Amino acid sequence: MPLMFQATSRLRSVLFQIVIAFIVSNLLLLTASHSQQNQQQVTQPNHENEKGEFLLPVVQAQSPDQVQSQILPELSQQAQPSILRIGLVATRGAAYLQARIEPFRKYMVAGLQRPVEIIAFPTAKALVLAHISKQIDYAYYPASAFAQAYASCGCVLPLVAPVLDNGHNGTFMVLVVKQNSNIKSLSDLTGKKLALSSTKAAVPYHMAMNELRLAGLDPTIDLAEVVAEKKPELALERLFKGEVDAALVWSSTPYNHSLLTAPGAVASYIDGLAKKRKTLGDPDFITIWQSRPVPPSPHAVHSDMSKEDRARLTTMLMAMVKDAPDAYDAVERYHASGYRSVQLKDYAPLLDIATTN
């Protein structure tokens, strides 16, 4: 009995040790497996955080060039230049404008190295509203529409305007009288009758009145009568017939030696007379006074455009007539001599009345 008991006890002890060894072995295997999984999670991190936001992968043991090659593609996608939106009035419809303007658009894309979109507007008023509300960055304005845009927000700046073929910096309002008249200066016009070449609701009418006041003649006080006509030809016709003593009309020159031939209201009126009466001689018109010049239609941008971008655009536009004549002809339909740089002060005759009316 004692011998059998001792044998049984030894057998139980051996079996217990085997069980303990088995348990310990399994625990060690589980621990090693868990450690390996943790190591894999550290060296191969998830690309999303707890909120599901995208994270850049962690790069280990790589050279600076390798790191740069992985990160630069994503940075370049984020740094794509924004679209420059240019607005133009489509006098002959959007389809015609889009087809005609393509050389200009391509020139801008190549020079600026950024996308450019041309947007057509049916009226100058629609163009103004789009620009002051930042729907477009750049507009090619009629001069009076530019003045209205500036008066609305003070947020547009002119860059360039066409160079006139006669070398002048703009168009003038000239006071025209008959050569045999006793009116030789503005002061001689006191108590006389004057015909204007625009209606009272139009910008040129208010500009004419303001320019005369700045020169020392108040039309509402010093003149016997001011007649506002719808067209320059009608104002000059009144002068020709002797119904008024003077007429104030537009002209590309302030000089008498070219008044009858230079582009403007007087030359147009004389051409009209020649067609109606073949043997009629030229009217004996002369000018005794001119307003400050107003430059032609400006290319203008929103004032929040950087100085660097404005300078680059100005340089490109001034060089366009020589560097890309097809692009120049696509956007400029009336003047062939290129563009010159302009500033707000150049449009003072229009801005003065636009900002006070």
Secondary structure, 3 states (H helix, E strand, C coil): CHHHHHHHHHHHHHHHHHHHHHHHHHHHHHHHHHHHHHHHHHHCCCCECCCCCECCCCCCCCCHHHHHHHHHHHHHHHCCCCCEEEEEECCCCHHHHHHHCHHHHHHHHHHHCCCEEEEEECCHHHHHHHHHCCCCCEEECCHHHHHHHHHHHCCEEEEEEECCCCCCCCEEEEEEEECCCCCCCHHHHCCCEEEECCCCCCHHHHHHHHHHHHCCCCHHHHCCEEEECCCHHHHHHHHHHCCCCEEEEEECCCCHHHCCCCCEHHHHHHHHHHHHCCCCCCCCEEEEEECCCECCCCEEEECCCCHHHHHHHHHHHHHHHHHCHHHHHHHCCCCCCCEEECCHHHHHHHHHHHCCC
